[in-house]
Amino acid sequence: MPDSPPQPPHDALTPVQRTMVEAARADLALASVAPLVELDAAQLILLVECLRGRLHTVLSVLDEVAGHRDFCP
């Protein structure tokens, strides 16, 4: 039987972490259905900034769960 990747425990995330990840998923879902061609430059910039912030948030949650610290200035 091939080795499968380890699965995180069901309670691996705190309620706050879970909320942060769910908010990022919701923003991504909204961005995925947005008609990008109809957005002007300012709207595209806001969308990118929102998604960039959510990516940072999710990566921070991953670091917390994995026990890593950010050593970059």
Backbone torsions as a table, in degrees:
resi	resn	phi	psi	omega
1	MET	NA	128.3	-179.6
2	PRO	-68.3	148.4	178.0
3	ASP	-71.2	133.8	176.0
4	SER	-101.5	152.7	179.8
5	PRO	-63.1	146.9	179.8
6	PRO	-63.7	140.3	178.6
7	GLN	-96.2	136.5	178.3
8	PRO	-67.7	151.7	176.3
9	PRO	-60.9	153.2	-176.9
10	HIS	-55.9	-36.0	-177.6
11	ASP	-100.1	34.8	-176.6
12	ALA	-67.0	-25.5	-178.7
13	LEU	-108.2	144.1	173.1
14	THR	-74.8	164.9	177.0
15	PRO	-57.3	-37.9	178.8
16	VAL	-66.4	-44.8	178.6
17	GLN	-61.6	-43.1	-179.9
18	ARG	-61.4	-41.7	178.6
19	THR	-62.8	-41.5	179.9
20	MET	-62.7	-43.6	-179.8
21	VAL	-68.1	-41.9	179.1
22	GLU	-63.5	-37.7	177.2
23	ALA	-64.5	-39.8	178.0
24	ALA	-64.9	-41.4	177.5
25	ARG	-61.9	-42.0	-179.8
26	ALA	-64.0	-43.3	178.2
27	ASP	-63.5	-40.1	178.2
28	LEU	-64.9	-41.3	178.5
29	ALA	-62.0	-42.5	177.8
30	LEU	-63.8	-42.0	179.9
31	ALA	-67.1	-30.7	-178.6
32	SER	-70.1	-27.9	-179.0
33	VAL	-99.2	-6.0	180.0
34	ALA	-68.1	134.1	176.5
35	PRO	-75.7	88.3	-172.6
36	LEU	-56.3	-33.5	-177.9
37	VAL	-66.7	-21.1	-179.5
38	GLU	-90.4	-7.4	-178.5
39	LEU	-85.8	141.3	175.8
40	ASP	-83.1	176.5	-175.2
41	ALA	-58.2	-43.2	-178.7
42	ALA	-63.7	-41.1	178.9
43	GLN	-65.9	-39.3	177.4
44	LEU	-64.1	-41.3	178.7
45	ILE	-62.6	-44.0	178.2
46	LEU	-62.1	-40.1	178.5
47	LEU	-63.5	-46.1	179.2
48	VAL	-62.7	-43.2	179.1
49	GLU	-62.7	-41.4	178.2
50	CYS	-61.3	-48.7	-178.4
51	LEU	-67.1	-35.6	177.9
52	ARG	-64.4	-42.2	177.1
53	GLY	-63.1	-42.4	178.9
54	ARG	-65.5	-38.5	177.5
55	LEU	-61.1	-44.4	178.1
56	HIS	-59.4	-43.6	180.0
57	THR	-61.5	-46.8	-178.3
58	VAL	-66.5	-39.1	177.5
59	LEU	-65.5	-35.1	175.7
60	SER	-64.4	-41.3	176.9
61	VAL	-62.1	-43.7	178.3
62	LEU	-60.2	-42.2	177.9
63	ASP	-62.2	-41.4	178.6
64	GLU	-62.1	-45.9	-177.9
65	VAL	-65.8	-39.1	-178.1
66	ALA	-81.1	-10.1	179.6
67	GLY	79.1	19.9	179.9
68	HIS	-91.4	156.2	174.5
69	ARG	-120.2	148.6	179.2
70	ASP	-85.5	109.6	-178.3
71	PHE	-96.5	-0.2	178.4
72	CYS	-81.6	138.2	178.5
73	PRO	-68.1	NA	NA
